[in-house]
Amino acid sequence: MLDRAARALGLRTDPAIFFGAVGMTTLFVVCAIVFTGTVDAVFGAVSDWILVHLGWFYILGVTTFLAFLVWIALSRYGRVRLGPDDSRPDYSDPIWFCMLFAAGIGSILMFWGVAEPISHFAEPPLRDAEPESVQAAREAMGFTLYHFGLHTWTIFCLPGLAFAYFTHRKGLPFRVSSILYPFLGERIHGPIGRFIDTFAVLGTLFGVAVTIGLGTMQINSGLYNLFGVPESRLVQLILIASVTTLAVISVATGLDIGIKWLSTINIVLAVGLLIFVFLAGSSLYLIKGVVETTGVYLQWLVPLSFWNDTFGNTGWQGSWTVFYWAWTITWSPFVGIFVARISRGRTIREFVLGVLAVPTAFSIVWFGVFGLSAFDIELNQGGDLVRAVVVEEDLPGALFAFLANYPAATLLSAVSILIVVVFFTTSSDSASLVVDMLCSGTPTSPTRQRVFWGITEGVVAATVLTAGGVGGLEALQQTIIVFGLPFFVIAFFMMGGLVRALRREPESAFVRRHGRRRAGEGATASGEGPG
């Protein structure tokens, strides 16, 4: 029956996964609207239990994933190519970085670049420093970089590596179930595999919906500061529709045109904003601060990797670190498959070091410039960011309150809004591409399928806003914490599956090969290239 329906609609996808995901998404949206209180209570209770009782599991788990990735990259397995032995990368290193970064946490850096450092500066997490002091600033940078450095990219890198290996090298479909092939075998093509893939589609949709919601609030806050546009549900729904339209246009043009060029343009704009803040601020102070902040991050990295707030038991970690990891894991199928999709031909060592080191280095510079500049405004220039962001609880407006302290503030805010819009557009259209791949199992499919999922992401975000406003977004955040737990457990199987499969590689896979083809030259050596 489902096969006939798919043929009638002209779909080239797995009917069970496609219609199962559509049906469950529709059911959730309807229940969220009709039974808002009950849905909030159930998912709120479960997510609270996870945050309280399994917080240690998330903290230890992500640190374990990071240690595993470093080991596998430096071991002999690091020489194995993510594709045939003679394949080479489809994209040059700069283009590859722009694409993976824009699809990963580029939009999150815009939201939290000022908001998180100033929040911890005003309310130190360890409760051992005087608020708004120099020690509070150091602590704030340590925690912020812990949240957006190696650990966040570890959550993206591990599934990305597993997807890239099993799809590009072993020829399995672009699905979450493929990474469990060493354990499930051919059963990944049966009911168990389809259930896993359907669940992955839901997690991706909900994770992206939360991000679209946060982005909408930030854009709305910027428009309010610039033009007095009211911060209302109607305006946010219009913004969601606008971003969704842009994302649909981008995804319809394909990976090599829409996503590739939008990602590149946006990174250029973001770096331009970064350079302006650096030059317009206390440049020497920022240079010294970024160097010192790097040391603070390295100094705090190991302790925070295992810190569970055992003695303080304040609940802070549940609302910050554990929530970040639980939220990020719902993004892992989306970002992991997308990064795998654009990483064919690279070695495991190139992949791991590139995905971990380059974005982390950029994050250190980004938060160093924006966070330290925010502290400078508060400590030395009589700024009012703590009141505007923390006291008045206006996290979406943090960036614009910060930019108000610089020349040409209106122009800067306008450019920042544009950057946020494009970042969220690239996140949405990348997610549409990945969700379609989860359903079809192939990187190429009819454009109308990707367009459908782009519209669906906007509908889910808009429905939640309509159902409950900001409270609805909080309910969705609670939901993805629940959805994220199974993916976190699956990550442990990813590690075991990778090691089991790599041990069976022929000795020729570990031979070091010299020479490098141009990006894209080996794209058709095995399987299909991008597009």
C-alpha positions as CSV (number, residue, x, y, z in Angstrom):
1,M,0.0,0.0,0.0
2,L,2.8,2.4,1.0
3,D,4.7,1.5,-2.2
4,R,1.7,2.3,-4.4
5,A,1.2,5.6,-2.6
6,A,4.9,6.5,-3.1
7,R,4.7,5.7,-6.8
8,A,1.5,7.6,-7.2
9,L,3.2,10.7,-5.7
10,G,6.3,10.2,-7.8
11,L,8.6,9.7,-4.7
12,R,11.9,8.0,-4.9
13,T,12.3,7.1,-1.2
14,D,11.6,4.3,1.3
15,P,7.9,4.5,1.8
16,A,7.9,3.0,5.3
17,I,10.5,5.6,6.5
18,F,8.9,8.5,4.6
19,F,5.3,8.0,5.6
20,G,6.2,6.8,9.1
21,A,8.1,10.0,9.7
22,V,5.4,12.2,8.2
23,G,2.7,10.4,10.2
24,M,4.6,10.7,13.5
25,T,5.4,14.3,12.9
26,T,1.8,15.1,12.1
27,L,0.7,13.2,15.3
28,F,3.1,15.1,17.4
29,V,2.1,18.5,16.0
30,V,-1.6,17.8,16.4
31,C,-1.1,16.5,20.0
32,A,1.1,19.6,20.8
33,I,-1.8,21.8,19.7
34,V,-4.8,19.9,21.1
35,F,-3.2,18.5,24.3
36,T,-0.6,21.1,25.0
37,G,-0.7,20.7,28.8
38,T,-0.5,16.9,28.8
39,V,2.3,16.8,26.2
40,D,4.3,19.4,28.2
41,A,3.8,17.5,31.4
42,V,4.9,14.2,30.0
43,F,7.9,15.3,28.1
44,G,8.9,17.8,30.9
45,A,8.8,15.0,33.5
46,V,10.9,12.6,31.4
47,S,13.4,15.3,30.3
48,D,13.8,16.5,33.9
49,W,14.5,12.9,35.0
50,I,17.1,12.5,32.3
51,L,18.8,15.8,33.2
52,V,19.0,14.9,36.9
53,H,19.8,11.1,36.8
54,L,21.7,10.8,33.6
55,G,23.7,14.0,33.5
56,W,26.9,12.1,34.5
57,F,26.3,9.7,31.6
58,Y,26.3,12.6,29.1
59,I,29.4,14.2,30.6
60,L,31.4,11.0,30.7
61,G,30.0,9.8,27.3
62,V,31.1,12.9,25.3
63,T,34.5,12.9,26.9
64,T,34.8,9.2,26.0
65,F,33.8,9.9,22.4
66,L,36.5,12.6,22.2
67,A,39.2,10.3,23.5
68,F,38.2,7.6,21.0
69,L,38.3,10.0,18.0
70,V,41.8,11.2,19.0
71,W,43.0,7.6,19.3
72,I,41.5,6.5,16.0
73,A,42.9,9.5,14.1
74,L,46.5,8.9,15.5
75,S,46.4,5.1,15.1
76,R,47.1,3.2,11.8
77,Y,43.4,3.4,11.1
78,G,43.8,7.1,10.5
79,R,45.3,6.3,7.1
80,V,42.1,4.6,5.8
81,R,40.2,6.6,3.2
82,L,36.6,7.4,3.4
83,G,36.0,5.9,0.0
84,P,38.0,3.7,-2.4
85,D,41.8,3.7,-1.8
86,D,42.4,5.9,-4.9
87,S,39.7,8.4,-4.1
88,R,40.5,12.1,-3.2
89,P,38.4,14.8,-1.6
90,D,35.4,16.2,-3.6
91,Y,35.9,19.7,-2.2
92,S,39.0,21.9,-1.4
93,D,39.8,22.4,2.2
94,P,38.5,26.0,2.4
95,I,35.2,25.2,0.8
96,W,34.9,22.0,2.9
97,F,35.4,24.0,6.1
98,C,32.9,26.7,5.2
99,M,30.2,24.1,4.4
100,L,30.7,22.0,7.5
101,F,30.9,25.0,9.8
102,A,27.8,26.8,8.4
103,A,25.8,23.6,8.7
104,G,27.1,22.9,12.1
105,I,27.1,25.7,14.7
106,G,27.7,28.9,12.8
107,S,24.2,30.0,13.7
108,I,24.7,29.0,17.3
109,L,27.9,31.2,17.6
110,M,25.9,34.2,16.4
111,F,23.3,33.6,19.1
112,W,25.6,32.7,22.0
113,G,28.7,34.7,21.1
114,V,27.9,37.4,23.6
115,A,25.0,35.8,25.5
116,E,26.8,32.9,27.1
117,P,30.0,34.7,28.3
118,I,28.1,37.6,29.7
119,S,25.6,35.2,31.4
120,H,28.4,33.3,33.2
121,F,30.2,36.5,33.9
122,A,27.1,37.8,35.8
123,E,26.4,34.4,37.5
124,P,29.6,32.3,37.8
125,P,28.7,28.5,37.4
126,L,31.1,27.3,40.2
127,R,29.8,29.9,42.6
128,D,33.4,30.5,43.8
129,A,34.0,33.8,42.1
130,E,32.6,37.3,42.7
131,P,30.0,38.1,40.0
132,E,31.3,40.5,37.3
133,S,34.9,40.1,38.5
134,V,38.1,39.2,36.6
135,Q,37.9,35.7,38.0
136,A,34.3,35.5,36.9
137,A,35.4,36.5,33.4
138,R,38.0,33.7,33.3
139,E,35.5,31.2,34.5
140,A,33.0,32.3,31.9
141,M,35.4,31.8,29.1
142,G,36.4,28.4,30.4
143,F,32.9,27.2,30.4
144,T,31.9,28.8,27.1
145,L,34.7,27.3,25.2
146,Y,34.1,23.9,26.9
147,H,30.5,24.1,25.5
148,F,31.5,25.2,22.0
149,G,34.9,23.7,21.5
150,L,36.1,20.1,21.1
151,H,33.2,18.5,22.9
152,T,30.5,19.9,20.7
153,W,32.3,19.0,17.5
154,T,33.0,15.5,19.0
155,I,29.2,14.9,19.0
156,F,29.1,15.8,15.3
157,C,32.4,14.2,14.3
158,L,31.8,10.7,15.6
159,P,28.5,10.0,13.7
160,G,30.0,11.9,10.7
161,L,33.0,9.5,10.7
162,A,30.8,6.5,11.0
163,F,28.4,7.6,8.2
164,A,31.3,8.5,5.9
165,Y,33.0,5.2,6.4
166,F,30.0,2.9,6.0
167,T,28.5,4.8,3.1
168,H,31.6,5.9,1.0
169,R,33.8,2.9,1.7
170,K,31.3,0.1,2.3
171,G,28.6,1.3,-0.1
172,L,25.7,1.3,2.4
173,P,22.8,3.7,2.2
174,F,23.0,7.2,3.7
175,R,21.0,6.2,6.8
176,V,21.5,6.0,10.5
177,S,20.9,2.3,10.5
178,S,23.9,1.8,8.2
179,I,26.3,2.6,11.0
180,L,24.9,-0.4,12.9
181,Y,25.7,-2.8,10.1
182,P,28.5,-4.6,12.1
183,F,25.9,-5.6,14.7
184,L,22.6,-5.9,12.7
185,G,23.9,-7.1,9.3
186,E,21.3,-7.2,6.6
187,R,18.6,-6.5,9.2
188,I,19.3,-2.8,8.7
189,H,17.1,-3.1,5.6
190,G,14.3,-4.6,7.6
191,P,11.8,-3.3,10.2
192,I,14.5,-2.6,12.9
193,G,16.6,-0.5,10.5
194,R,13.5,1.4,9.3
195,F,12.4,2.2,12.8
196,I,15.9,3.6,13.6
197,D,15.9,5.7,10.5
198,T,12.3,7.0,11.1
199,F,13.4,8.0,14.7
200,A,16.4,9.8,13.2
201,V,14.2,11.8,10.9
202,L,12.1,12.9,13.8
203,G,15.0,13.9,16.0
204,T,16.5,15.9,13.1
205,L,13.2,17.7,12.5
206,F,12.7,18.7,16.1
207,G,16.4,19.7,16.6
208,V,16.3,22.0,13.6
209,A,12.9,23.4,14.7
210,V,14.3,24.5,18.0
211,T,17.2,26.2,16.2
212,I,14.8,27.9,13.8
213,G,12.8,29.1,16.8
214,L,15.9,30.5,18.5
215,G,17.0,32.2,15.3
216,T,13.6,33.7,14.8
217,M,13.7,35.3,18.2
218,Q,17.1,36.7,17.6
219,I,16.1,38.1,14.2
220,N,13.0,39.6,15.7
221,S,15.0,41.2,18.5
222,G,17.4,42.7,15.9
223,L,14.5,44.1,13.9
224,Y,13.0,45.5,17.1
225,N,16.3,47.3,17.9
226,L,16.7,48.6,14.3
227,F,13.1,49.5,13.2
228,G,10.9,49.0,16.3
229,V,9.3,45.9,14.8
230,P,7.3,44.4,17.7
231,E,8.5,41.2,19.3
232,S,5.3,39.2,18.7
233,R,4.2,35.7,17.7
234,L,2.8,37.0,14.4
235,V,6.2,38.6,13.4
236,Q,8.0,35.4,14.4
237,L,5.7,33.3,12.2
238,I,6.3,35.7,9.3
239,L,10.1,35.3,9.9
240,I,9.8,31.5,9.9
241,A,7.9,31.6,6.7
242,S,10.6,33.9,5.1
243,V,13.5,31.8,6.3
244,T,11.7,28.6,5.1
245,T,11.2,30.2,1.7
246,L,14.8,31.1,1.3
247,A,15.8,27.6,2.5
248,V,13.5,25.9,0.0
249,I,15.0,28.0,-2.8
250,S,18.5,27.1,-1.7
251,V,17.9,23.4,-1.3
252,A,16.1,23.3,-4.7
253,T,19.3,24.6,-6.4
254,G,21.3,21.7,-5.0
255,L,24.4,21.2,-2.8
256,D,27.0,22.6,-5.2
257,I,25.1,25.9,-5.8
258,G,22.8,26.9,-3.0
259,I,24.3,25.5,0.1
260,K,27.9,25.8,-1.1
261,W,27.8,29.4,-2.1
262,L,25.5,30.5,0.8
263,S,27.9,28.9,3.3
264,T,30.9,30.5,1.7
265,I,29.3,34.0,1.5
266,N,28.1,33.8,5.1
267,I,31.5,32.7,6.5
268,V,33.0,35.8,4.8
269,L,30.4,38.1,6.3
270,A,30.8,36.5,9.8
271,V,34.6,36.9,9.6
272,G,34.1,40.5,8.4
273,L,32.0,41.2,11.5
274,L,34.6,39.5,13.7
275,I,37.4,41.6,12.2
276,F,35.4,44.8,12.6
277,V,34.8,44.2,16.3
278,F,38.5,43.4,16.7
279,L,39.7,46.5,15.0
280,A,37.1,48.8,16.5
281,G,37.7,47.6,20.0
282,S,40.8,47.3,22.2
283,S,42.8,45.3,19.7
284,L,45.9,44.8,21.9
285,Y,43.7,43.7,24.8
286,L,41.9,41.3,22.5
287,I,45.1,39.8,21.1
288,K,46.4,39.2,24.6
289,G,43.0,38.0,25.8
290,V,42.6,35.4,23.0
291,V,46.0,34.0,23.8
292,E,45.3,33.9,27.5
293,T,41.8,32.5,26.8
294,T,43.3,29.6,24.8
295,G,45.4,28.8,27.9
296,V,42.3,29.0,30.1
297,Y,40.5,26.6,27.9
298,L,43.4,24.1,27.9
299,Q,43.7,24.4,31.6
300,W,40.0,23.8,32.2
301,L,39.5,21.2,29.5
302,V,40.2,18.1,31.5
303,P,38.5,19.1,34.8
304,L,35.4,20.3,33.1
305,S,35.3,17.1,30.9
306,F,34.6,15.2,34.1
307,W,32.9,17.8,36.3
308,N,29.4,16.7,37.5
309,D,28.6,19.4,40.1
310,T,28.7,16.6,42.7
311,F,29.4,18.7,45.7
312,G,27.5,21.8,44.8
313,N,24.5,20.0,43.3
314,T,23.1,23.3,42.1
315,G,21.3,22.0,39.1
316,W,23.2,24.5,36.9
317,Q,24.8,21.7,34.8
318,G,21.4,20.2,33.9
319,S,20.2,23.5,32.4
320,W,23.5,24.3,30.6
321,T,26.0,21.6,29.8
322,V,23.8,18.5,29.9
323,F,21.1,20.3,28.0
324,Y,23.7,21.3,25.3
325,W,24.9,17.8,24.9
326,A,21.4,16.4,24.8
327,W,20.3,19.0,22.3
328,T,23.4,18.6,20.1
329,I,23.0,14.9,19.9
330,T,19.6,15.4,18.2
331,W,21.6,17.3,15.5
332,S,24.1,14.6,15.2
333,P,22.3,12.6,12.4
334,F,21.8,15.8,10.5
335,V,25.3,17.3,10.8
336,G,27.0,13.9,10.8
337,I,25.4,12.8,7.5
338,F,25.9,16.2,5.9
339,V,29.6,16.3,6.9
340,A,30.0,12.7,5.7
341,R,28.3,13.7,2.4
342,I,30.9,16.4,1.7
343,S,33.9,14.5,3.0
344,R,34.2,11.6,0.6
345,G,37.9,10.8,-0.3
346,R,39.5,12.2,2.9
347,T,41.4,9.9,5.2
348,I,40.1,9.2,8.7
349,R,42.9,11.3,10.1
350,E,42.1,14.3,7.9
351,F,38.5,14.0,8.7
352,V,38.8,13.9,12.5
353,L,41.5,16.5,12.8
354,G,39.7,18.8,10.4
355,V,36.3,18.5,11.9
356,L,37.6,18.8,15.5
357,A,40.5,21.2,15.3
358,V,39.5,23.9,12.7
359,P,36.0,24.8,14.0
360,T,37.3,24.7,17.6
361,A,40.1,27.1,16.8
362,F,37.6,29.4,15.1
363,S,35.3,29.2,18.2
364,I,38.2,30.1,20.4
365,V,38.9,33.3,18.4
366,W,35.2,34.1,18.0
367,F,34.3,33.8,21.6
368,G,37.6,35.4,22.6
369,V,36.8,38.5,20.5
370,F,33.1,38.8,21.4
371,G,33.3,37.6,24.9
372,L,36.3,39.6,26.0
373,S,34.9,42.7,24.2
374,A,31.8,42.3,26.2
375,F,33.8,42.0,29.5
376,D,35.8,45.1,28.5
377,I,32.6,47.1,27.9
378,E,31.3,46.0,31.3
379,L,34.5,46.4,33.3
380,N,36.1,49.4,31.7
381,Q,33.5,51.3,29.7
382,G,30.5,51.4,32.1
383,G,28.5,49.2,29.9
384,D,25.0,47.8,30.7
385,L,25.1,44.4,29.1
386,V,24.5,42.4,32.3
387,R,21.3,44.3,33.0
388,A,20.1,44.1,29.4
389,V,20.9,40.4,28.9
390,V,20.9,38.7,32.3
391,V,18.7,40.8,34.5
392,E,16.1,41.4,31.8
393,E,16.6,37.8,30.4
394,D,17.0,39.0,26.8
395,L,19.4,36.4,25.5
396,P,18.2,36.8,21.8
397,G,19.0,40.5,22.1
398,A,22.5,40.1,23.5
399,L,24.3,40.6,20.2
400,F,22.5,43.8,19.4
401,A,22.9,45.2,22.9
402,F,26.6,44.5,22.4
403,L,26.9,46.1,19.0
404,A,25.2,49.3,20.2
405,N,28.5,50.1,21.9
406,Y,30.3,50.4,18.5
407,P,30.3,52.9,15.6
408,A,27.8,52.4,12.9
409,A,25.7,50.3,15.3
410,T,22.7,50.3,13.0
411,L,24.7,49.0,10.0
412,L,26.4,46.4,12.1
413,S,23.0,45.2,13.4
414,A,21.6,45.0,9.9
415,V,24.6,43.0,8.7
416,S,24.3,40.7,11.8
417,I,20.6,40.1,11.0
418,L,21.6,39.1,7.5
419,I,24.3,36.7,8.8
420,V,21.8,35.1,11.2
421,V,19.2,34.7,8.4
422,V,21.7,33.1,6.0
423,F,23.1,30.8,8.8
424,F,19.7,29.6,9.6
425,T,18.9,29.2,6.0
426,T,21.9,27.0,5.4
427,S,21.1,25.0,8.5
428,S,17.5,24.5,7.3
429,D,18.4,23.6,3.7
430,S,21.2,21.3,4.8
431,A,18.8,19.5,7.2
432,S,16.3,19.1,4.3
433,L,18.9,17.5,2.2
434,V,19.9,15.1,5.1
435,V,16.3,14.2,6.1
436,D,15.6,13.3,2.5
437,M,18.8,11.2,2.4
438,L,17.7,9.4,5.6
439,C,14.4,8.5,3.8
440,S,15.8,7.7,0.4
441,G,19.2,6.3,1.4
442,T,20.9,8.1,-1.5
443,P,22.5,11.5,-2.0
444,T,20.4,12.1,-5.2
445,S,16.6,12.3,-5.3
446,P,13.9,14.4,-6.8
447,T,14.1,18.1,-5.8
448,R,10.4,18.1,-4.7
449,Q,11.3,15.7,-1.8
450,R,13.9,18.0,-0.4
451,V,11.5,20.9,-0.8
452,F,8.9,19.0,1.1
453,W,11.1,18.5,4.1
454,G,12.2,22.1,4.0
455,I,8.6,23.2,4.3
456,T,7.9,20.6,7.0
457,E,10.7,22.0,9.2
458,G,9.2,25.4,9.0
459,V,5.7,24.1,9.8
460,V,6.9,22.2,12.9
461,A,8.7,25.3,14.2
462,A,5.7,27.6,13.4
463,T,3.2,25.1,15.0
464,V,5.1,25.0,18.2
465,L,5.3,28.8,18.4
466,T,1.5,29.0,17.6
467,A,0.7,26.4,20.3
468,G,2.7,27.9,23.1
469,G,4.9,30.8,22.1
470,V,8.2,30.7,24.0
471,G,6.8,28.1,26.3
472,G,6.1,26.0,23.2
473,L,9.8,26.2,22.3
474,E,10.7,25.1,25.8
475,A,8.4,22.1,25.4
476,L,10.1,21.3,22.1
477,Q,13.5,21.5,23.8
478,Q,12.3,19.0,26.4
479,T,11.0,16.8,23.7
480,I,14.4,16.6,21.9
481,I,16.1,15.8,25.1
482,V,14.0,12.7,25.3
483,F,14.6,12.0,21.6
484,G,18.3,12.5,22.0
485,L,18.9,9.8,24.6
486,P,18.6,6.8,22.2
487,F,21.0,8.5,19.8
488,F,23.5,9.0,22.6
489,V,23.3,5.3,23.4
490,I,23.8,4.5,19.7
491,A,27.0,6.5,19.7
492,F,28.6,3.9,21.8
493,F,27.7,1.2,19.2
494,M,29.2,3.5,16.5
495,M,32.6,3.3,18.2
496,G,32.4,-0.5,18.5
497,G,31.1,-0.9,14.9
498,L,33.9,1.3,13.5
499,V,36.6,-0.7,15.3
500,R,35.1,-4.0,14.3
501,A,34.9,-3.0,10.6
502,L,38.4,-1.4,10.5
503,R,40.0,-4.5,11.9
504,R,38.7,-6.4,8.8
505,E,40.3,-3.9,6.3
506,P,42.9,-5.4,4.0
507,E,46.5,-4.3,4.6
508,S,46.5,-2.2,1.5
509,A,44.1,0.2,3.2
510,F,46.8,1.3,5.6
511,V,49.5,2.0,3.0
512,R,50.5,5.6,2.9
513,R,49.9,7.1,-0.5
514,H,51.7,10.2,-1.8
515,G,50.3,12.7,-4.2
516,R,47.0,14.5,-4.2
517,R,44.5,15.0,-7.0
518,R,42.6,18.1,-7.5
519,A,39.4,18.4,-5.4
520,G,36.6,16.7,-7.3
521,E,38.9,14.6,-9.6
522,G,38.1,11.4,-7.9
523,A,34.4,12.1,-7.3
524,T,33.2,9.4,-9.7
525,A,35.6,6.7,-8.7
526,S,32.9,5.0,-6.7
527,G,29.3,5.9,-6.1
528,E,27.8,9.3,-7.0
529,G,29.4,12.6,-6.5
530,P,27.7,15.6,-4.9
531,G,24.6,17.1,-6.3
